[in-house]
């Protein structure tokens, strides 16, 4: 069984000082770098949004950041504008070891649909192609780290488990937004989906 480390969205906008900062997000950079040496492959994901993205509160007149709206694919949090294509905020954290990355998956570039998971956009149908890449390389034991625990990490890990991969989240190498109890909900949802939490 070959093992891959999936590093979720370790970008400037999700670290302290960023547009959608996760508290302590920068504290997990070095632990993630250390973990990279223990795996057969390392895949990085990168949130990559056009400025007119439908998930940005700024693009909904009168909407407040972190409020909810309905999209054709279901409920959607309206986020502060973040990880805009080519911006400094979309770049990986300067401390992250990019030399170990076998692949970078960019997600969220379709202006009409958000994309939390490394495997699917939020319609749960449009694939990023990651599953095929992993299967072609025989990588079936996946470990997830990065930002944010309760959104992109959780959705990625659950999608991995649903597709038959072994999925583990190393919680010490994640940080959560914890929006209205979302961290505890994500932990329960991950366990129910067959994800191992360490």
C-alpha positions, 0 to 999 in steps of 0.5 A: 500500500503506497501512501500519499500526504495531501496538503490542503490549502496552505496559502497566505490568505488562510494564515494569520494576516490573510483575508480568511485567516485560520487562527494558528494556521502558520503554526502547522507549516513546519510539522507538515514539512516534517511529515512530507519525508514519511510519504511516497508522494506529496500532493498540494491543493491550492484554492484558486478563485476568480475575483467574481467568484459566487462564494464571495460575499462582496459579489452578493449586494448586502450580504455579510461575510460568513452568512449563508446563501442557497446555490443551485448545488445547495447551501453555501457560506459566503466568504470574504474574498480570498485566494484570488488567482495570482494574488499574494494571498493565493500563494503558498505560505513561504515556509512550505517546502514546495520541493517535495510536491509531486502535484498541485491541484487547483480548485475553485476556479469555476466562478459559479461553484465553490470547491472545498474538496480536493476531489470534487467541486461542491456539486459533488459531481465535477471531479478535479481529476485527483482520484484518477491520478492517485489510482494511476500511481497506486497511492491508496493510503491517504493522509490529510493535513492543512487548512481548514480542518472543518471545511476543505480538509474534512470534505477532502478526507470524506470524499477520499473515504467514499471513493475507497481510499484509506483516509486519515486526518492528522489533527495536530497538523490542521487548524479549524475555522470553527464557524458555529460549531463546525469543527465538532460537526466535521469530526463527527461527519468524518468518523461517520464516513470512515475517516480515521482521526489521529 
